[in-house]
């Protein structure tokens, strides 16, 4: 059971990191268009 919850937390961490990278790309695209 502990391993199961750890996997879920690890997955959430990956999703959050990916979302952050996507947001950074959006911001840098906006800045380069200015």
mmCIF file as gemmi writes it, N, C-alpha and C atoms, coordinates in Angstrom:
data_model
loop_
_atom_site.group_PDB
_atom_site.id
_atom_site.type_symbol
_atom_site.label_atom_id
_atom_site.label_alt_id
_atom_site.label_comp_id
_atom_site.label_asym_id
_atom_site.label_entity_id
_atom_site.label_seq_id
_atom_site.pdbx_PDB_ins_code
_atom_site.Cartn_x
_atom_site.Cartn_y
_atom_site.Cartn_z
_atom_site.occupancy
_atom_site.B_iso_or_equiv
_atom_site.pdbx_formal_charge
_atom_site.auth_seq_id
_atom_site.auth_asym_id
_atom_site.pdbx_PDB_model_num
ATOM 1 N N . UNK Axp A 1 ? 0.846 -1.205 0 1 0 ? 1 A 1
ATOM 2 C CA . UNK Axp A 1 ? 0 0 0 1 0 ? 1 A 1
ATOM 3 C C . UNK Axp A 1 ? 0.877 1.249 0 1 0 ? 1 A 1
ATOM 4 N N . UNK Axp A 2 ? 1.973 1.221 0.758 1 0 ? 2 A 1
ATOM 5 C CA . UNK Axp A 2 ? 2.851 2.398 0.792 1 0 ? 2 A 1
ATOM 6 C C . UNK Axp A 2 ? 3.44 2.674 -0.587 1 0 ? 2 A 1
ATOM 7 N N . UNK Axp A 3 ? 3.874 1.61 -1.26 1 0 ? 3 A 1
ATOM 8 C CA . UNK Axp A 3 ? 4.439 1.797 -2.595 1 0 ? 3 A 1
ATOM 9 C C . UNK Axp A 3 ? 3.414 2.422 -3.528 1 0 ? 3 A 1
ATOM 10 N N . UNK Axp A 4 ? 2.17 1.998 -3.394 1 0 ? 4 A 1
ATOM 11 C CA . UNK Axp A 4 ? 1.106 2.514 -4.257 1 0 ? 4 A 1
ATOM 12 C C . UNK Axp A 4 ? 0.967 4.026 -4.1 1 0 ? 4 A 1
ATOM 13 N N . UNK Axp A 5 ? 0.888 4.504 -2.859 1 0 ? 5 A 1
ATOM 14 C CA . UNK Axp A 5 ? 0.725 5.944 -2.628 1 0 ? 5 A 1
ATOM 15 C C . UNK Axp A 5 ? 1.973 6.7 -3.074 1 0 ? 5 A 1
ATOM 16 N N . UNK Axp A 6 ? 3.145 6.098 -2.919 1 0 ? 6 A 1
ATOM 17 C CA . UNK Axp A 6 ? 4.373 6.758 -3.364 1 0 ? 6 A 1
ATOM 18 C C . UNK Axp A 6 ? 4.355 6.934 -4.88 1 0 ? 6 A 1
ATOM 19 N N . UNK Axp A 7 ? 3.874 5.931 -5.604 1 0 ? 7 A 1
ATOM 20 C CA . UNK Axp A 7 ? 3.79 6.034 -7.056 1 0 ? 7 A 1
ATOM 21 C C . UNK Axp A 7 ? 2.862 7.169 -7.46 1 0 ? 7 A 1
ATOM 22 N N . UNK Axp A 8 ? 1.745 7.313 -6.766 1 0 ? 8 A 1
ATOM 23 C CA . UNK Axp A 8 ? 0.795 8.38 -7.09 1 0 ? 8 A 1
ATOM 24 C C . UNK Axp A 8 ? 1.45 9.74 -6.858 1 0 ? 8 A 1
ATOM 25 N N . UNK Axp A 9 ? 2.134 9.885 -5.731 1 0 ? 9 A 1
ATOM 26 C CA . UNK Axp A 9 ? 2.797 11.164 -5.431 1 0 ? 9 A 1
ATOM 27 C C . UNK Axp A 9 ? 3.862 11.458 -6.478 1 0 ? 9 A 1
ATOM 28 N N . UNK Axp A 10 ? 4.641 10.457 -6.858 1 0 ? 10 A 1
ATOM 29 C CA . UNK Axp A 10 ? 5.673 10.65 -7.865 1 0 ? 10 A 1
ATOM 30 C C . UNK Axp A 10 ? 5.058 11.072 -9.191 1 0 ? 10 A 1
ATOM 31 N N . UNK Axp A 11 ? 3.939 10.454 -9.559 1 0 ? 11 A 1
ATOM 32 C CA . UNK Axp A 11 ? 3.26 10.811 -10.798 1 0 ? 11 A 1
ATOM 33 C C . UNK Axp A 11 ? 2.784 12.25 -10.768 1 0 ? 11 A 1
ATOM 34 N N . UNK Axp A 12 ? 2.216 12.666 -9.636 1 0 ? 12 A 1
ATOM 35 C CA . UNK Axp A 12 ? 1.747 14.051 -9.516 1 0 ? 12 A 1
ATOM 36 C C . UNK Axp A 12 ? 2.919 15.015 -9.674 1 0 ? 12 A 1
ATOM 37 N N . UNK Axp A 13 ? 4.068 14.665 -9.089 1 0 ? 13 A 1
ATOM 38 C CA . UNK Axp A 13 ? 5.246 15.519 -9.194 1 0 ? 13 A 1
ATOM 39 C C . UNK Axp A 13 ? 5.663 15.684 -10.645 1 0 ? 13 A 1
ATOM 40 N N . UNK Axp A 14 ? 5.629 14.583 -11.405 1 0 ? 14 A 1
ATOM 41 C CA . UNK Axp A 14 ? 5.996 14.654 -12.825 1 0 ? 14 A 1
ATOM 42 C C . UNK Axp A 14 ? 5.02 15.535 -13.58 1 0 ? 14 A 1
ATOM 43 N N . UNK Axp A 15 ? 3.731 15.371 -13.318 1 0 ? 15 A 1
ATOM 44 C CA . UNK Axp A 15 ? 2.718 16.174 -14.007 1 0 ? 15 A 1
ATOM 45 C C . UNK Axp A 15 ? 2.926 17.654 -13.704 1 0 ? 15 A 1
ATOM 46 N N . UNK Axp A 16 ? 3.199 17.963 -12.445 1 0 ? 16 A 1
ATOM 47 C CA . UNK Axp A 16 ? 3.407 19.361 -12.054 1 0 ? 16 A 1
ATOM 48 C C . UNK Axp A 16 ? 4.624 19.941 -12.762 1 0 ? 16 A 1
ATOM 49 N N . UNK Axp A 17 ? 5.71 19.175 -12.828 1 0 ? 17 A 1
ATOM 50 C CA . UNK Axp A 17 ? 6.923 19.651 -13.498 1 0 ? 17 A 1
ATOM 51 C C . UNK Axp A 17 ? 6.646 19.896 -14.975 1 0 ? 17 A 1
ATOM 52 N N . UNK Axp A 18 ? 5.909 18.981 -15.611 1 0 ? 18 A 1
ATOM 53 C CA . UNK Axp A 18 ? 5.59 19.145 -17.028 1 0 ? 18 A 1
ATOM 54 C C . UNK Axp A 18 ? 4.729 20.374 -17.243 1 0 ? 18 A 1
ATOM 55 N N . UNK Axp A 19 ? 3.746 20.586 -16.379 1 0 ? 19 A 1
ATOM 56 C CA . UNK Axp A 19 ? 2.878 21.758 -16.498 1 0 ? 19 A 1
ATOM 57 C C . UNK Axp A 19 ? 3.694 23.033 -16.334 1 0 ? 19 A 1
ATOM 58 N N . UNK Axp A 20 ? 4.63 23.036 -15.396 1 0 ? 20 A 1
ATOM 59 C CA . UNK Axp A 20 ? 5.47 24.217 -15.175 1 0 ? 20 A 1
ATOM 60 C C . UNK Axp A 20 ? 6.308 24.506 -16.411 1 0 ? 20 A 1
ATOM 61 N N . UNK Axp A 21 ? 6.864 23.46 -17.019 1 0 ? 21 A 1
ATOM 62 C CA . UNK Axp A 21 ? 7.66 23.661 -18.237 1 0 ? 21 A 1
ATOM 63 C C . UNK Axp A 21 ? 6.797 24.229 -19.349 1 0 ? 21 A 1
ATOM 64 N N . UNK Axp A 22 ? 5.578 23.733 -19.481 1 0 ? 22 A 1
ATOM 65 C CA . UNK Axp A 22 ? 4.673 24.241 -20.511 1 0 ? 22 A 1
ATOM 66 C C . UNK Axp A 22 ? 4.382 25.715 -20.288 1 0 ? 22 A 1
ATOM 67 N N . UNK Axp A 23 ? 4.138 26.101 -19.046 1 0 ? 23 A 1
ATOM 68 C CA . UNK Axp A 23 ? 3.87 27.51 -18.733 1 0 ? 23 A 1
ATOM 69 C C . UNK Axp A 23 ? 5.089 28.363 -19.05 1 0 ? 23 A 1
ATOM 70 N N . UNK Axp A 24 ? 6.284 27.873 -18.721 1 0 ? 24 A 1
ATOM 71 C CA . UNK Axp A 24 ? 7.505 28.631 -19.017 1 0 ? 24 A 1
ATOM 72 C C . UNK Axp A 24 ? 7.647 28.838 -20.52 1 0 ? 24 A 1
ATOM 73 N N . UNK Axp A 25 ? 7.324 27.816 -21.314 1 0 ? 25 A 1
ATOM 74 C CA . UNK Axp A 25 ? 7.418 27.961 -22.771 1 0 ? 25 A 1
ATOM 75 C C . UNK Axp A 25 ? 6.44 29.009 -23.259 1 0 ? 25 A 1
ATOM 76 N N . UNK Axp A 26 ? 5.227 28.999 -22.732 1 0 ? 26 A 1
ATOM 77 C CA . UNK Axp A 26 ? 4.225 30.005 -23.125 1 0 ? 26 A 1
ATOM 78 C C . UNK Axp A 26 ? 4.742 31.406 -22.829 1 0 ? 26 A 1
ATOM 79 N N . UNK Axp A 27 ? 5.291 31.589 -21.631 1 0 ? 27 A 1
ATOM 80 C CA . UNK Axp A 27 ? 5.786 32.908 -21.222 1 0 ? 27 A 1
ATOM 81 C C . UNK Axp A 27 ? 6.931 33.35 -22.129 1 0 ? 27 A 1
ATOM 82 N N . UNK Axp A 28 ? 7.885 32.453 -22.397 1 0 ? 28 A 1
ATOM 83 C CA . UNK Axp A 28 ? 9.022 32.834 -23.237 1 0 ? 28 A 1
ATOM 84 C C . UNK Axp A 28 ? 8.557 33.138 -24.658 1 0 ? 28 A 1
ATOM 85 N N . UNK Axp A 29 ? 7.539 32.432 -25.138 1 0 ? 29 A 1
ATOM 86 C CA . UNK Axp A 29 ? 6.993 32.726 -26.468 1 0 ? 29 A 1
ATOM 87 C C . UNK Axp A 29 ? 6.383 34.119 -26.484 1 0 ? 29 A 1
ATOM 88 N N . UNK Axp A 30 ? 5.632 34.458 -25.447 1 0 ? 30 A 1
ATOM 89 C CA . UNK Axp A 30 ? 5.029 35.791 -25.364 1 0 ? 30 A 1
ATOM 90 C C . UNK Axp A 30 ? 6.108 36.864 -25.327 1 0 ? 30 A 1
ATOM 91 N N . UNK Axp A 31 ? 7.152 36.628 -24.537 1 0 ? 31 A 1
ATOM 92 C CA . UNK Axp A 31 ? 8.231 37.621 -24.424 1 0 ? 31 A 1
ATOM 93 C C . UNK Axp A 31 ? 8.941 37.805 -25.761 1 0 ? 31 A 1
ATOM 94 N N . UNK Axp A 32 ? 9.185 36.727 -26.486 1 0 ? 32 A 1
ATOM 95 C CA . UNK Axp A 32 ? 9.898 36.843 -27.761 1 0 ? 32 A 1
ATOM 96 C C . UNK Axp A 32 ? 9.046 37.547 -28.815 1 0 ? 32 A 1
ATOM 97 N N . UNK Axp A 33 ? 7.725 37.543 -28.638 1 0 ? 33 A 1
ATOM 98 C CA . UNK Axp A 33 ? 6.847 38.224 -29.598 1 0 ? 33 A 1
ATOM 99 C C . UNK Axp A 33 ? 6.771 39.723 -29.334 1 0 ? 33 A 1
ATOM 100 N N . UNK Axp A 34 ? 7.148 40.161 -28.149 1 0 ? 34 A 1
ATOM 101 C CA . UNK Axp A 34 ? 7.058 41.579 -27.807 1 0 ? 34 A 1
ATOM 102 C C . UNK Axp A 34 ? 8.098 42.406 -28.573 1 0 ? 34 A 1
